[in-house]
Amino acid sequence: MASPRTPVSPPELPEKNFQYRQVQYWDQRYKDAADSGPYEWFGDFASFRALLEPELCPEDRILVLGCGNSALSYELFLGGFPNVTSVDYSPVVVAAMQVRYAHVPSLRWETMDVRALDFPSGSFDVVLEKGTLDAMLAGEPDPWNVSSEGVHTVDQVLSEVRKQQDSRPRCLQGEGVELSDIGQIQQSENEVWSRFS
């Protein structure tokens, strides 16, 4: 699936990993996002299609956390999943995405922190994130022994995800689905919660 822009080379990395946690870094990184191609962390939709499609229904209300300038939301739309809302806490990239995909009015782009989502509970059936938690935990001294601050951050995000998911019956699942790093972490919600408790 093609996106409206040609992919570009990877952007310059921050001087320190902890800068991935700062909105100022992302605003600077995305200042030219309206004129550049998408950047795909861990791969594009085609890379994960076989993992995603069995978990999705065409009528699903999908929330993409930390969308950046990825074409994932647009490629989901092209793949037959028209109800996609994408959030990022960088107003710079959200504005760029609104311009880039203005020709697809069913795609929604919102400036929002994933730790404090401003949607009514049960607004989505599927919540996707592809590298957002990684960025939020960048700077952890030991990824296998996450600091209390890191645990708190993950807890905030997972609490928000849980509020957003609709518990109505799904075509393939009994409850809403959260796919983190799309296939890299495929565990039940209880297993994810137990890792951080």
Phi, psi and omega in degrees: 000128181272147172255166185295344182235156176276135179302149181247171178292158181301141178290166179296139180281154177290160178295322181232142182302325182299340180295338175299339180273358187253128181299330179299321177300313183292320177301316179294316181299324185262012184300334178249020186298329181295334183256000182245166178282171179290154173242126185251111172288131175065003178120165180268184182304319180302326180295332185243001186306313182297331177278324185281312189304321178296340182266351187247150172241147181304330182272359180301142171266112189253134174246127177253118182271135177060055188294333184052215178254026177295149176271006184308311183298316178295318180291327172298315177303311180297332180277004176101015179242086191281344187259081184237128173244132183239136179234150173206150180271001174267109178297334180297310182287325178298315178299319179296319180290324177299321178289311183302320185249029178300335180285357178236082186296342179284342174280130181246142182231126183229141172275117185199144174274128183294347177275353181208072182287142184250056176237152174297149178304145178074021183283342186226153177263329184225135175238124180246143169217141185225080178102354182295311179297324177301314180295321181290336180259002178300140181098352175298132181294329182219109183295344180269346176230081186291137180294165178298326177296317178296317178300317179298318179298311180297319179299318178300313182296311182295326175296318178294319179299315181299321178293327186282333186282134176281139181263012178292158179300143180250170179294325182239341186236156178279341181219176177301159185241135171242119179250112183259129184053029175031078173101338179288326176237097178245087181228158176292161180303321180296321179294319179297313181299321184292334178296334186245015179254000000 
